[in-house]
Amino acid sequence: MKDYPLKRYAMIMVFSGLLACGDGSNTASQAKNTKQPACGEGIPGGWVNIPVSAEAEAALDSVVKRMNIAAKLDKIVEARSQVVNGVNYAIAFQFDDGSVWHTEVHRSLSNEYTMTKPAAKGGLPPLCPEN
């Protein structure tokens, strides 16, 4: 009997492919169990909510120093980060007069802070806009 290595290799590949794919009976149940990530969650370079940290506070301090407002900073309401060439911070903060503002700040790899969006009244926009 003549040996046909190419045919044998092709048959092995086809058989392996069939084993890997299965019979398709679990496809619907597998699709139901697949969890879709939240906006930004698990996406490299996406925005994620973060706990208030010293880094977020330092980023906000660089903005508050530039604001011409009589009120004093009370607290950070919400913080998000985005890893880029450095870190972007989106921060919502409240002054002691009750007003809420938000801003975005970039921290470079050399720890220099640059305001990328000027402080504006109101909280942060939703992380995942409604469709």
Backbone torsions as a table, in degrees:
resi	resn	phi	psi	omega
1	MET	NA	136.9	-177.3
2	LYS	-81.8	140.6	-179.0
3	ASP	-93.0	127.1	178.9
4	TYR	-117.7	88.0	-175.4
5	PRO	-62.1	-35.4	-178.5
6	LEU	-67.4	-42.0	177.9
7	LYS	-65.4	-41.4	180.0
8	ARG	-62.0	-44.3	178.6
9	TYR	-61.8	-42.9	179.6
10	ALA	-63.7	-41.5	179.6
11	MET	-64.8	-39.9	178.6
12	ILE	-63.2	-43.1	-179.5
13	MET	-64.2	-43.5	179.2
14	VAL	-63.4	-46.8	-179.8
15	PHE	-62.2	-42.4	178.5
16	SER	-62.4	-40.2	178.7
17	GLY	-63.4	-40.2	178.5
18	LEU	-66.0	-39.6	177.9
19	LEU	-64.7	-40.2	-178.1
20	ALA	-68.7	-35.8	-177.4
21	CYS	-79.5	-26.7	-176.6
22	GLY	73.6	-165.8	-177.9
23	ASP	-96.3	-0.4	177.5
24	GLY	84.2	0.2	-176.7
25	SER	-70.7	-22.7	-178.2
26	ASN	-96.1	2.7	-173.8
27	THR	-58.9	-45.3	-178.1
28	ALA	-66.5	-43.3	-179.0
29	SER	-69.8	-33.9	177.1
30	GLN	-66.1	-38.4	179.8
31	ALA	-65.0	-37.7	179.5
32	LYS	-65.6	-34.8	-175.7
33	ASN	-85.1	-3.5	179.8
34	THR	-78.4	118.6	-179.2
35	LYS	-87.5	126.1	176.2
36	GLN	-82.4	133.1	-179.8
37	PRO	-69.2	150.3	174.6
38	ALA	-68.5	163.1	179.1
39	CYS	-52.7	124.7	177.4
40	GLY	83.4	-26.2	-176.3
41	GLU	-72.1	121.9	177.8
42	GLY	78.3	4.1	179.2
43	ILE	-103.0	116.2	179.6
44	PRO	-56.5	128.7	-179.9
45	GLY	83.3	4.8	179.5
46	GLY	-87.1	159.8	176.6
47	TRP	-74.2	137.5	175.6
48	VAL	-135.3	145.8	174.3
49	ASN	-70.1	140.5	179.5
50	ILE	-131.7	155.0	172.7
51	PRO	-71.0	155.6	177.4
52	VAL	-61.8	128.3	-176.6
53	SER	-131.7	170.3	177.1
54	ALA	-61.4	-34.6	179.2
55	GLU	-66.5	-43.1	178.0
56	ALA	-65.5	-39.7	178.3
57	GLU	-63.9	-41.6	178.6
58	ALA	-64.7	-39.7	177.7
59	ALA	-62.8	-43.0	179.9
60	LEU	-68.0	-39.1	178.4
61	ASP	-56.1	-37.1	-179.5
62	SER	-65.3	-24.8	178.7
63	VAL	-87.5	-47.4	-176.0
64	VAL	-59.0	-36.1	178.8
65	LYS	-58.9	-29.0	-177.4
66	ARG	-89.0	-13.0	-176.6
67	MET	-80.8	138.0	178.0
68	ASN	-98.0	79.9	-176.8
69	ILE	-139.1	139.5	-176.9
70	ALA	-76.2	-27.2	-177.4
71	ALA	-69.7	157.9	178.9
72	LYS	-104.7	148.7	178.8
73	LEU	-61.9	129.1	178.9
74	ASP	-98.0	-55.3	-177.3
75	LYS	-163.0	161.7	170.3
76	ILE	-88.5	125.4	-177.5
77	VAL	-84.6	-42.3	-176.3
78	GLU	-154.4	146.1	178.2
79	ALA	-139.3	144.0	176.2
80	ARG	-134.4	157.1	174.8
81	SER	-135.7	157.9	178.0
82	GLN	-141.8	120.0	180.0
83	VAL	-82.5	120.9	177.8
84	VAL	-132.4	-144.5	172.2
85	ASN	-78.9	72.4	-167.1
86	GLY	118.9	-148.7	179.3
87	VAL	-138.2	133.5	170.0
88	ASN	-95.2	139.5	175.4
89	TYR	-120.2	131.3	169.3
90	ALA	-110.4	123.3	-171.6
91	ILE	-133.0	130.0	170.5
92	ALA	-103.5	134.5	-176.2
93	PHE	-141.4	159.1	-175.9
94	GLN	-124.9	138.2	175.1
95	PHE	-93.5	168.0	-177.7
96	ASP	-68.7	-10.0	174.6
97	ASP	-88.6	1.6	177.9
98	GLY	93.9	-10.0	-178.4
99	SER	-73.4	140.5	-180.0
100	VAL	-111.2	135.2	-179.7
101	TRP	-131.0	166.7	173.4
102	HIS	-142.9	156.8	-179.7
103	THR	-155.5	169.5	171.3
104	GLU	-129.2	137.9	-176.8
105	VAL	-133.7	139.7	175.5
106	HIS	-105.6	131.3	172.5
107	ARG	-107.9	118.5	-178.9
108	SER	-74.2	172.1	178.6
109	LEU	-65.6	-19.3	177.3
110	SER	-97.1	17.7	176.6
111	ASN	63.5	33.9	173.5
112	GLU	-99.6	135.2	-177.6
113	TYR	-100.4	134.6	177.4
114	THR	-133.3	126.7	177.2
115	MET	-73.6	121.7	-178.9
116	THR	-99.9	-21.9	172.5
117	LYS	-134.6	123.0	-179.5
118	PRO	-59.6	151.6	177.8
119	ALA	-60.6	135.3	-179.7
120	ALA	-137.4	149.8	179.4
121	LYS	-66.4	144.9	178.4
122	GLY	107.4	165.7	179.8
123	GLY	-80.6	-179.5	177.5
124	LEU	-69.8	147.3	173.4
125	PRO	-66.7	159.1	-179.0
126	PRO	-57.3	142.8	177.8
127	LEU	-65.3	-39.1	178.7
128	CYS	-121.0	98.3	179.5
129	PRO	-60.7	144.5	177.5
130	GLU	-67.1	140.8	178.5
131	ASN	-86.5	NA	NA
